[in-house]
């Protein structure tokens, strides 16, 4: 008589739960950097005197490059290791935060925010993949992913509030420095608490696919931003159409590659499609107040008007929080 021995799924230990707390912190900062700058716009404008176009890029470039780099960074993590990519991103994020905090010109701040966007794109795919390898039990994994999602959501919500508190006591650049100690902590304890994992079957990274994916996302996001700012105009429509065309080329290339950047079969799974729709809708709802503030600032003709309009936006923002 044969005995069938079923090995129980191992439970996560203290190391895994502490590791989850460590990776939740950069996730919090990842989304916080999307909103923390809004209340600093008046002081930033006084210090750097950016043009209205530069002010828009200071606010938006982080989100643009973040969205455009996510796919590439997720695939890169499969090749070089998720923990390694996370730690590299932490170094870049911390360094770019310091450069942003001590920027002496609008151009320097735009470049720093751009680097922050690319570095931030390493966080979401790396941390989610690490959670999958750290928590093998289905119930524990669900709890861990829930905490991961809460960290992202909480960061976007508290960004303006924390930024307002910091601005009461420090200069505008201090809103960037809150990420530095968190990244130092991640670099110090990450190699000991977080496991390394890479896909053993990962093929060669297709650089053309990565460029197509980034270009498609950036074109569509930029076009939608123009529509939100100025309404449906020719430039905005062309940007969206160009992004869709590039996206079609990207999809066609993925179908031809043996090792595609994205496995398109995922989109045939109903639950996967539903989760994308729900997540996208949540992002749009959460971003509505931010778009209002940006549109108020972008309507100005020079830096002085920007300061005044941004201050009024700040007052309306604070009022909305007080009455909610």
TACOR-V120784 format. One record per pair of residues at least 24 apart in sequence whose C-alpha atoms are under 8 Angstrom apart, sorted by the first residue. I is the first residue (numbers start at 1). GAP is how many residues later the second one is. D is the distance in Angstrom with one decimal. If there is no record, write none. Layout:
I GAP D
I GAP D
This chain:
9 127 6.7
9 128 5.8
10 126 6.6
10 127 6.6
11 124 7.3
11 125 7.0
11 126 6.0
11 129 7.8
12 122 7.1
12 123 5.8
12 124 7.4
12 125 7.6
12 128 7.5
15 178 6.1
16 118 6.1
16 119 7.4
16 177 7.0
16 178 7.6
18 175 7.5
19 171 7.5
19 174 5.3
19 175 6.0
20 111 7.4
20 124 7.2
22 163 7.8
22 164 6.4
22 168 7.6
23 104 6.4
23 163 7.3
24 123 7.5
24 124 5.9
24 127 5.8
25 126 7.2
25 157 6.8
26 97 7.1
26 153 7.8
26 156 6.8
26 157 7.1
27 96 6.6
27 97 6.9
27 121 7.3
27 124 5.9
27 125 5.5
27 128 7.7
28 123 4.8
28 124 5.1
28 125 7.6
28 126 6.6
28 127 4.4
28 128 7.7
29 123 7.9
29 126 6.0
29 150 6.5
30 90 5.9
30 93 7.3
30 122 7.1
30 125 7.3
31 121 5.6
31 122 7.3
31 124 5.1
31 125 4.9
32 120 7.9
32 122 8.0
32 123 4.3
32 124 4.7
32 125 7.5
32 126 7.0
32 127 4.7
33 123 7.7
33 126 7.0
33 143 7.9
34 28 7.1
34 29 6.5
34 122 6.7
34 125 7.7
35 121 6.1
35 124 5.2
35 125 5.8
35 255 7.2
36 122 7.9
36 123 4.2
36 124 4.8
36 125 7.8
36 126 7.1
36 127 5.2
36 139 6.8
37 122 7.9
37 123 7.3
37 126 6.9
37 138 7.0
38 122 6.6
38 252 7.6
38 255 7.5
38 276 8.0
39 121 6.4
39 124 6.5
39 125 6.2
39 271 7.9
39 275 6.1
40 123 7.2
40 124 7.7
40 127 7.1
40 132 5.5
40 135 8.0
41 266 7.1
41 269 6.5
42 264 7.3
42 265 4.5
42 266 7.3
42 268 5.9
42 269 6.2
43 128 7.8
43 129 6.1
43 264 7.6
44 128 6.0
45 258 6.3
45 259 7.9
45 261 7.3
45 262 6.2
46 257 7.6
46 258 7.8
46 261 7.2
48 56 6.8
48 57 5.5
48 58 5.8
49 57 7.4
49 254 5.8
50 55 7.9
50 56 5.5
50 253 6.3
51 251 6.1
51 252 6.0
52 245 7.6
52 246 5.9
52 248 6.6
52 249 6.6
52 250 6.1
52 251 6.7
52 254 7.1
53 245 7.5
54 52 6.7
54 53 7.6
54 56 7.7
55 51 7.8
55 243 7.7
56 238 7.2
56 241 8.0
56 242 6.6
57 53 6.5
58 48 7.5
58 51 6.6
58 52 5.0
58 55 6.8
59 235 7.9
61 49 7.0
61 52 6.4
61 53 5.6
61 56 7.3
62 51 5.2
62 52 5.3
62 53 7.8
62 54 6.3
62 55 4.4
62 56 7.9
63 54 6.3
64 53 7.3
64 154 6.0
64 157 7.0
64 158 7.6
65 49 6.4
65 52 5.0
65 53 5.7
65 56 8.0
65 153 7.3
66 51 4.4
66 52 5.6
66 53 7.9
66 54 6.2
66 55 5.1
67 54 7.3
67 147 7.9
67 150 6.8
67 151 7.3
68 145 7.0
68 146 4.2
68 147 7.0
68 148 7.9
68 149 5.3
68 150 5.6
69 49 6.1
69 52 5.8
69 145 5.9
70 51 5.0
70 52 7.0
70 54 7.9
70 55 7.3
71 139 7.4
71 142 7.2
71 143 7.9
71 190 7.7
71 191 7.8
72 138 5.4
72 141 7.7
72 142 7.8
72 189 7.6
73 48 6.4
73 49 5.5
73 52 7.2
74 48 7.1
74 51 5.1
74 52 6.8
75 130 7.4
75 186 6.4
76 129 7.0
77 48 7.8
77 49 6.5
77 121 6.9
78 119 7.8
78 120 4.8
78 121 5.0
78 124 6.3
79 119 6.0
79 120 6.4
79 123 6.0
79 124 7.6
79 125 7.8
79 126 7.7
80 118 6.4
81 115 6.2
81 116 5.3
81 117 4.4
81 118 7.7
82 44 4.9
82 45 7.6
82 47 7.0
82 48 6.8
82 114 6.4
82 115 5.8
82 116 6.3
83 43 6.7
83 47 7.4
83 107 7.8
83 108 7.7
83 111 6.8
83 112 6.9
83 113 5.2
83 114 7.0
84 112 7.3
85 37 6.4
85 41 6.9
86 36 5.8
86 37 5.9
86 40 5.8
86 41 7.4
87 99 7.4
87 100 6.1
87 103 7.6
89 30 4.7
89 31 6.8
89 32 8.0
89 33 5.6
89 34 7.0
90 29 7.1
90 93 5.4
90 94 7.9
90 96 7.3
90 97 7.1
91 92 7.1
91 96 7.8
92 24 7.3
92 27 5.7
93 26 5.3
93 27 6.7
93 90 7.5
94 85 6.6
94 86 5.0
94 89 6.0
94 90 7.8
95 85 7.9
97 79 5.3
97 80 6.1
97 82 7.1
97 83 7.0
98 78 7.0
98 79 6.3
98 82 7.5
100 73 6.9
100 76 6.7
101 71 7.6
101 72 3.9
101 73 6.1
101 74 7.4
101 75 5.5
101 76 6.5
102 71 6.3
103 70 7.9
130 64 7.4
130 65 7.2
130 66 7.8
130 67 7.4
133 62 7.7
133 64 7.7
134 60 7.9
134 61 7.2
156 130 8.0
202 57 7.4
203 56 5.5
204 55 7.2
205 56 7.3
206 54 7.6
206 55 6.9
209 41 6.2
209 44 7.3
209 45 7.6
209 52 6.6
210 51 7.3
212 34 6.3
212 35 7.1
212 37 7.7
212 38 5.8
213 33 7.8
213 34 6.8
213 37 6.5
215 28 6.9
215 31 7.2
216 26 7.5
216 27 4.2
216 28 6.5
216 29 7.8
216 30 5.3
216 31 5.3
217 26 6.5
217 30 8.0
218 25 7.4
219 24 4.7
220 24 7.1
228 63 7.6
228 67 7.9
229 66 5.7
229 69 7.8
289 28 7.6
